Amino acid sequence: MSSGNLKNVNFAGDIANVAPVNSEPVTTIAAPVPDVPALSKRKWFGLGLVELAVMAGASLAVLLASYRAWWSISVTEAWGFVTGGICVWLVVREHLWNWPIGLANNVFFFILFLQGRLFADMGLQVIYLGLGAYGWLNWLFGGENRAALKVSRTTRAEWLALTAAIPLVTWGLREILLAINGAAPFWDSLTTVLSLAAQYLLCRKRLENWFFWIAADIIYIPLYLSRHLPLTAVLYAVFFAMCLVGVREWNRSLRQGGDAN
């Protein structure tokens, strides 16, 4: 390089413009540690401790009051209350154990309705046993590629079938109940058919099953009061409230991953 070129180089200026080297040690920002208590809110059988405590406490209180004769509620009705309440709440939570508990509930209600001469509701429990086994398997393997079933919407074909079947089957069942001197034949028939429709949609994990349960519960509450089954009427009032929660929870589940038809 010639001396003419060297004189144009400003060594001092170039050195001054060089950014200083940061001598501080490099700090590594660690990834946030998950909140362990938050991850363990649902500890037992997929349910929170508060849920389990409420279910266990309420169940023991009802059964104890019945066995100790603190009120005039039969033991059968008390067991129907307990298993029914637990079953419906587990359905709200999409919990698989709703099915075996629901099967036990069918047995208790079969006996209870036989005693109350609500023959359609009694026979309904037998059908529920079959639907319960079907629903249990379907929730386990009824999804795509035999995976667990997701919440979905009722199909157009199902709506058409239900629209045709509900009034027709209600009329036919009412005629049978009239012939065997059943109590409240029309309302017994209607609630039976609505419940069957709801149970079928529940087995298919259709969101709209809740609307059929709500319609049936609105009729069931005064019906059971008229048949001197006060605890069962209270149970169906609880069912009604749970159904409202179920609509909200299943809607949320559908938005988060359910397969709409």
C-alpha positions as CSV (number, residue, x, y, z in Angstrom):
1,M,0.0,0.0,0.0
2,S,1.4,3.5,-0.9
3,S,2.1,6.3,1.6
4,G,-0.6,8.4,-0.3
5,N,-3.2,5.9,0.8
6,L,-1.9,5.6,4.3
7,K,-2.4,9.2,5.1
8,N,-6.2,8.9,4.5
9,V,-6.6,6.3,7.1
10,N,-7.8,7.7,10.5
11,F,-6.7,5.0,12.9
12,A,-7.8,6.9,16.0
13,G,-11.2,7.7,14.7
14,D,-11.8,4.1,13.6
15,I,-10.8,2.8,16.9
16,A,-13.0,5.3,18.7
17,N,-16.0,4.2,16.7
18,V,-15.7,0.5,17.5
19,A,-18.5,-0.5,20.0
20,P,-17.2,-1.5,23.4
21,V,-17.2,-5.2,24.2
22,N,-19.8,-5.9,27.0
23,S,-17.8,-7.6,29.7
24,E,-20.9,-8.4,31.8
25,P,-21.7,-12.2,32.0
26,V,-24.5,-13.3,29.7
27,T,-27.6,-14.1,31.6
28,T,-29.8,-17.0,30.4
29,I,-33.5,-16.5,30.9
30,A,-34.9,-19.8,32.0
31,A,-38.3,-21.0,30.8
32,P,-41.1,-20.4,33.3
33,V,-41.7,-23.4,35.6
34,P,-45.3,-24.7,35.4
35,D,-47.4,-24.0,38.4
36,V,-47.6,-27.5,39.9
37,P,-50.7,-26.9,42.0
38,A,-52.5,-25.5,38.8
39,L,-51.6,-28.7,36.9
40,S,-53.0,-30.9,39.7
41,K,-56.4,-29.3,40.2
42,R,-58.1,-32.4,38.8
43,K,-56.4,-35.0,41.0
44,W,-58.8,-37.9,41.6
45,F,-60.5,-39.8,38.7
46,G,-60.3,-36.7,36.5
47,L,-62.3,-34.6,39.1
48,G,-61.4,-31.8,41.4
49,L,-61.3,-32.5,45.2
50,V,-64.1,-30.0,45.8
51,E,-66.4,-31.8,43.4
52,L,-65.6,-35.1,45.0
53,A,-66.1,-33.7,48.5
54,V,-69.5,-32.2,47.6
55,M,-70.7,-35.4,45.9
56,A,-69.5,-37.6,48.8
57,G,-70.9,-35.3,51.5
58,A,-74.3,-34.8,49.9
59,S,-74.6,-38.6,49.2
60,L,-73.8,-39.6,52.7
61,A,-76.2,-37.0,54.2
62,V,-79.1,-38.3,52.0
63,L,-78.4,-42.0,52.7
64,L,-77.9,-41.5,56.4
65,A,-81.1,-39.6,56.7
66,S,-83.0,-42.4,54.9
67,Y,-81.4,-45.3,56.9
68,R,-81.9,-43.5,60.2
69,A,-85.5,-42.7,59.3
70,W,-85.0,-39.0,59.8
71,W,-87.5,-38.4,57.1
72,S,-90.2,-40.5,55.3
73,I,-88.1,-41.2,52.2
74,S,-87.5,-44.8,51.3
75,V,-84.0,-46.2,51.0
76,T,-84.6,-47.1,47.4
77,E,-85.5,-43.5,46.6
78,A,-82.5,-42.2,48.5
79,W,-80.2,-44.5,46.4
80,G,-81.9,-43.3,43.3
81,F,-81.3,-39.7,44.3
82,V,-77.6,-40.3,45.0
83,T,-76.7,-42.3,42.0
84,G,-78.8,-40.1,39.7
85,G,-77.2,-36.9,40.9
86,I,-73.7,-38.2,40.6
87,C,-74.4,-39.7,37.1
88,V,-75.8,-36.4,35.7
89,W,-72.9,-34.4,37.0
90,L,-70.4,-36.8,35.5
91,V,-72.2,-36.5,32.2
92,V,-71.8,-32.7,32.5
93,R,-68.1,-33.3,32.9
94,E,-68.0,-35.8,30.0
95,H,-66.7,-38.3,32.5
96,L,-66.8,-42.0,31.4
97,W,-67.9,-43.2,34.8
98,N,-71.3,-41.7,34.3
99,W,-72.3,-45.0,32.5
100,P,-71.7,-47.6,35.3
101,I,-73.2,-45.3,37.9
102,G,-76.1,-44.7,35.6
103,L,-76.7,-48.4,35.2
104,A,-76.9,-48.7,39.0
105,N,-79.4,-45.8,39.0
106,N,-81.6,-47.6,36.5
107,V,-82.0,-50.5,38.9
108,F,-83.0,-48.3,41.8
109,F,-85.5,-46.4,39.7
110,F,-87.0,-49.5,38.2
111,I,-88.0,-50.6,41.7
112,L,-89.2,-47.1,42.7
113,F,-91.4,-46.6,39.6
114,L,-92.8,-50.1,40.0
115,Q,-94.0,-49.1,43.5
116,G,-95.4,-45.8,42.2
117,R,-97.2,-47.6,39.2
118,L,-95.4,-45.4,36.7
119,F,-95.1,-48.4,34.4
120,A,-93.7,-46.5,31.4
121,D,-90.9,-45.0,33.4
122,M,-90.3,-48.5,34.9
123,G,-90.0,-50.0,31.5
124,L,-87.8,-47.1,30.5
125,Q,-85.2,-48.2,33.0
126,V,-84.8,-51.6,31.2
127,I,-84.2,-49.8,27.9
128,Y,-81.8,-47.5,29.7
129,L,-79.7,-50.5,30.7
130,G,-79.2,-51.5,27.1
131,L,-78.6,-47.9,26.0
132,G,-76.2,-47.5,28.9
133,A,-74.0,-50.4,27.7
134,Y,-74.1,-49.0,24.1
135,G,-73.3,-45.5,25.2
136,W,-70.4,-46.7,27.4
137,L,-68.8,-48.5,24.4
138,N,-69.6,-45.7,22.0
139,W,-68.0,-43.0,24.2
140,L,-64.9,-45.2,24.3
141,F,-64.6,-46.3,20.7
142,G,-67.2,-44.4,18.7
143,G,-64.9,-41.6,17.4
144,E,-62.8,-41.4,14.3
145,N,-60.6,-44.5,13.9
146,R,-62.2,-46.0,17.0
147,A,-60.9,-43.2,19.2
148,A,-62.9,-41.6,22.1
149,L,-66.1,-39.9,20.9
150,K,-66.2,-36.1,20.8
151,V,-69.2,-33.8,21.3
152,S,-71.0,-33.1,18.1
153,R,-74.3,-31.7,16.7
154,T,-77.4,-33.7,15.9
155,T,-77.5,-34.6,12.2
156,R,-80.4,-33.7,9.9
157,A,-81.4,-37.3,9.6
158,E,-81.6,-37.7,13.3
159,W,-83.7,-34.6,13.6
160,L,-86.2,-35.9,11.0
161,A,-86.4,-39.3,12.7
162,L,-87.0,-37.7,16.1
163,T,-89.6,-35.3,14.8
164,A,-91.6,-38.2,13.3
165,A,-91.1,-40.7,16.2
166,I,-91.8,-38.6,19.3
167,P,-95.5,-37.9,18.7
168,L,-96.2,-41.3,17.2
169,V,-94.5,-43.3,19.9
170,T,-96.1,-41.0,22.6
171,W,-99.6,-41.7,21.3
172,G,-99.0,-45.5,21.0
173,L,-97.5,-45.7,24.5
174,R,-100.4,-43.6,26.0
175,E,-102.9,-46.2,24.6
176,I,-101.0,-49.0,26.3
177,L,-100.9,-47.2,29.6
178,L,-104.6,-46.4,29.4
179,A,-105.3,-50.1,28.9
180,I,-103.2,-51.2,32.0
181,N,-104.5,-48.3,34.2
182,G,-101.2,-46.5,34.5
183,A,-100.9,-43.3,36.4
184,A,-100.8,-40.1,34.3
185,P,-100.7,-42.0,31.0
186,F,-100.1,-39.0,28.7
187,W,-97.4,-37.3,30.8
188,D,-95.8,-40.6,31.6
189,S,-95.7,-41.5,27.9
190,L,-94.4,-38.1,26.8
191,T,-91.6,-38.0,29.4
192,T,-90.6,-41.6,28.5
193,V,-90.3,-40.8,24.9
194,L,-88.4,-37.5,25.5
195,S,-86.1,-39.3,27.8
196,L,-85.4,-42.1,25.3
197,A,-84.6,-39.4,22.6
198,A,-82.3,-37.7,25.0
199,Q,-80.6,-40.9,26.0
200,Y,-80.0,-41.9,22.4
201,L,-78.4,-38.4,21.7
202,L,-76.4,-38.8,24.8
203,C,-75.0,-42.1,23.6
204,R,-74.0,-40.4,20.4
205,K,-72.6,-37.4,22.4
206,R,-74.8,-34.9,20.7
207,L,-75.0,-31.5,22.2
208,E,-78.8,-31.3,21.8
209,N,-79.4,-34.2,24.3
210,W,-79.5,-31.5,27.0
211,F,-82.5,-29.8,25.4
212,F,-84.6,-33.0,25.5
213,W,-83.6,-33.7,29.1
214,I,-84.6,-30.1,30.0
215,A,-88.0,-30.6,28.4
216,A,-88.5,-33.9,30.2
217,D,-87.4,-32.5,33.6
218,I,-89.9,-29.6,33.4
219,I,-92.7,-32.3,33.2
220,Y,-91.1,-34.8,35.6
221,I,-90.9,-32.4,38.6
222,P,-94.7,-31.9,39.1
223,L,-95.4,-35.5,38.0
224,Y,-93.3,-37.0,40.7
225,L,-94.8,-34.6,43.3
226,S,-98.2,-35.8,42.3
227,R,-97.1,-39.4,42.9
228,H,-95.8,-38.6,46.4
229,L,-92.1,-38.9,45.4
230,P,-90.8,-35.6,46.8
231,L,-87.1,-36.5,46.9
232,T,-87.2,-37.7,43.3
233,A,-88.9,-34.4,42.3
234,V,-86.1,-32.5,44.0
235,L,-83.6,-34.7,42.2
236,Y,-85.1,-33.8,38.9
237,A,-85.0,-30.1,39.8
238,V,-81.3,-30.6,40.4
239,F,-81.1,-32.4,37.1
240,F,-82.7,-29.4,35.4
241,A,-80.0,-27.1,36.9
242,M,-77.3,-29.5,35.9
243,C,-78.7,-29.6,32.3
244,L,-78.3,-25.8,32.0
245,V,-74.6,-26.2,33.1
246,G,-74.3,-29.1,30.7
247,V,-75.4,-27.0,27.7
248,R,-72.7,-24.5,28.6
249,E,-69.9,-27.0,29.2
250,W,-70.6,-29.1,26.1
251,N,-70.9,-26.0,24.0
252,R,-67.4,-25.1,25.2
253,S,-66.1,-28.6,24.5
254,L,-67.6,-28.5,21.0
255,R,-65.8,-25.2,20.2
256,Q,-62.5,-26.5,21.5
257,G,-62.5,-29.8,19.6
258,G,-65.8,-31.3,18.9
259,D,-66.8,-32.4,15.4
260,A,-69.8,-30.5,14.2
261,N,-71.9,-32.2,11.6
